Amino acid sequence: MPRVIYYTASTLNGFLADAHDSLDWLFVVEQAQDGFPAFIEGIGAIVQGSTTYEWVLAHEDLLAHPEKWPAFYGARPTWVFTSRRLPGVTGADVRFAAGSVRDAWPAIAEAAGDRDVWVVGGGDLVGQFDDAGLLDEIRMQIAPVTLTAGRPVLPRNIDSTRLRLEAVAQNGQFAELQYRVRHPESAAASGARGA
């Protein structure tokens, strides 16, 4: 079964996007190396929320220039969770889903095959994957930026018994953190054994 990985960037004070759902703050921060190409090679399917999808569409003008889509996601199938009707990108394998991530999971997992699933964002969608017991890893790049308001990187309570730090690295001005996420039932069992 594929792993579900939330790979994202955050401001120093925990915001994924600013108050206008923009990521412009992110693209001015210096990166020394880019591990993204190696990461994306291990991804078989992509999942994102409607706000993230709409931001990428607008920021890259993908409706007018659908040829740019492969630079972001390649030919991987991409699920967009939304309760609204949104435009697709010509030539891209974009699938719209409504309802619970648990209901959509069998199709996502089948499409990913022996590779992983990247949950791009937003934070609430990632929280829904965690609620369903499907979130396996968080890879976070912390930028030296603070915002006074915005979208939280993950609006859920996940305590330290469920997160295990696996790696720390520096990428230019970013601090990269990689956490394994333990599912609530395995964390509870581990706590009971330690009692």
C-alpha positions in Angstrom: 0.0 0.0 0.0 1.4 3.5 -0.9 2.4 5.9 1.8 0.7 9.2 2.1 3.2 12.1 2.4 2.4 15.7 3.2 5.4 17.6 1.6 5.1 21.3 2.0 6.6 24.5 3.2 5.7 26.7 6.2 6.5 30.0 7.6 8.4 30.1 10.8 5.1 30.7 12.7 3.2 27.9 11.0 1.4 29.3 8.0 1.0 27.5 4.7 -0.4 30.5 2.8 -1.0 34.1 3.6 -4.4 35.7 4.4 -5.2 35.9 0.6 -4.3 32.2 0.0 -1.1 33.2 -1.7 2.3 31.5 -1.6 4.2 34.4 -2.9 6.1 34.6 0.4 7.6 31.2 -0.4 9.3 32.0 -3.7 11.6 34.7 -2.5 13.4 32.4 0.0 16.8 31.1 -1.2 17.2 27.4 -1.7 20.7 25.8 -2.0 19.7 22.4 -3.3 16.4 21.0 -4.5 15.5 17.5 -3.4 12.1 17.8 -5.1 13.1 15.9 -8.3 14.1 12.8 -6.3 10.9 13.1 -4.2 8.5 13.4 -7.1 10.1 10.3 -8.8 8.7 8.3 -5.9 5.2 9.7 -6.3 2.4 7.8 -8.1 -0.6 10.0 -7.4 -1.2 13.6 -6.1 -4.0 15.0 -4.0 -4.8 18.6 -3.3 -7.6 20.8 -2.1 -9.5 23.2 -4.3 -7.8 26.3 -2.9 -4.4 24.9 -3.7 -5.5 23.8 -7.1 -7.1 27.2 -7.9 -3.9 29.0 -6.8 -1.7 26.9 -9.1 -4.1 27.4 -12.0 -4.1 31.2 -11.5 -0.4 31.6 -10.6 0.8 29.6 -13.6 -2.1 30.6 -15.9 -2.6 26.9 -16.6 -5.9 27.2 -18.3 -4.3 29.3 -21.0 -1.0 27.4 -20.9 -1.8 23.7 -20.0 1.6 22.7 -21.3 3.1 24.0 -18.0 1.2 21.3 -16.0 3.9 18.5 -16.5 6.5 20.8 -15.0 4.6 20.6 -11.7 3.1 17.1 -11.6 4.1 15.2 -14.7 1.5 12.7 -16.0 0.6 11.6 -12.5 -3.2 11.5 -11.8 -4.2 14.3 -9.5 -7.2 14.3 -7.3 -8.7 17.7 -6.4 -11.1 17.6 -3.4 -13.8 20.2 -3.9 -17.5 20.8 -3.3 -17.6 23.1 -6.3 -17.4 22.7 -10.1 -13.8 23.6 -11.2 -12.2 23.7 -14.6 -9.8 20.9 -15.6 -6.4 21.5 -17.3 -6.4 20.3 -20.9 -4.3 17.2 -21.3 -3.8 16.7 -17.5 -5.2 13.8 -15.6 -7.1 15.8 -13.0 -9.9 14.0 -11.2 -12.4 15.9 -9.0 -13.6 14.3 -5.8 -16.2 15.3 -3.2 -16.9 13.7 0.1 -14.5 11.8 2.4 -10.9 11.0 1.6 -11.6 7.5 3.0 -14.2 6.9 0.1 -11.7 8.2 -2.5 -8.7 6.3 -1.1 -9.1 3.0 -2.9 -8.9 4.7 -6.3 -6.0 6.9 -5.2 -4.1 4.0 -3.8 -4.7 1.9 -7.0 -3.5 4.8 -9.2 -0.3 5.3 -7.1 0.6 1.6 -7.5 3.9 0.8 -5.8 4.7 4.5 -5.4 3.6 7.0 -2.8 0.8 9.6 -2.6 1.7 13.3 -2.3 -0.8 15.4 -0.5 0.2 18.9 -1.7 -2.3 20.8 0.6 -4.1 22.5 2.0 -3.7 21.8 5.6 -7.4 20.9 6.3 -7.3 18.2 3.6 -4.1 16.8 5.1 -6.0 16.8 8.5 -8.7 14.8 6.8 -6.2 12.2 5.7 -4.9 12.1 9.3 -8.4 11.8 10.7 -8.9 8.8 8.4 -5.7 7.2 9.6 -4.0 7.5 6.2 -1.3 10.1 6.8 2.1 8.4 7.1 4.7 11.2 6.8 5.2 14.9 7.0 8.1 16.6 5.2 8.2 20.2 6.1 10.5 23.0 4.9 10.4 25.8 7.4 11.2 29.2 5.8 12.7 32.2 7.6 9.4 34.2 7.1 6.6 35.2 9.5 3.1 36.3 8.6 0.6 38.0 10.8 -2.3 35.8 9.4 -2.9 33.0 7.0 -3.8 29.4 6.5 -2.3 27.1 9.2 0.0 24.4 7.9 -2.0 21.6 9.5 -5.1 22.6 11.5 -5.2 19.5 13.7 -3.9 18.5 17.1 -1.3 15.8 16.5 0.7 15.2 19.7 4.3 14.1 20.0 3.4 10.5 20.7 2.3 10.3 17.1 5.3 12.1 15.4 8.8 10.7 15.2 11.5 12.9 13.8 13.3 10.9 11.0 15.6 13.5 9.4 16.8 17.2 9.6 18.6 19.0 6.9 19.4 22.5 5.7 18.4 23.7 2.2 19.6 27.2 1.8 17.5 29.3 4.2 15.1 26.5 4.8 15.2 24.0 7.6 13.9 20.6 6.4 12.1 18.3 8.8 10.9 14.8 8.1 8.4 13.2 10.6 6.9 9.7 10.5 3.3 9.9 11.6 2.0 7.0 13.7 -1.6 6.2 13.4 -3.7 6.9 16.5 -4.3 3.2 17.3 -0.6 2.3 17.1 0.4 5.4 19.2 -2.2 4.4 21.8 -0.9 0.8 21.9 2.7 2.0 22.2 1.7 4.3 25.1 -0.2 1.4 26.8 2.9 -0.8 26.5 5.1 1.9 28.1 2.8 2.4 31.0 
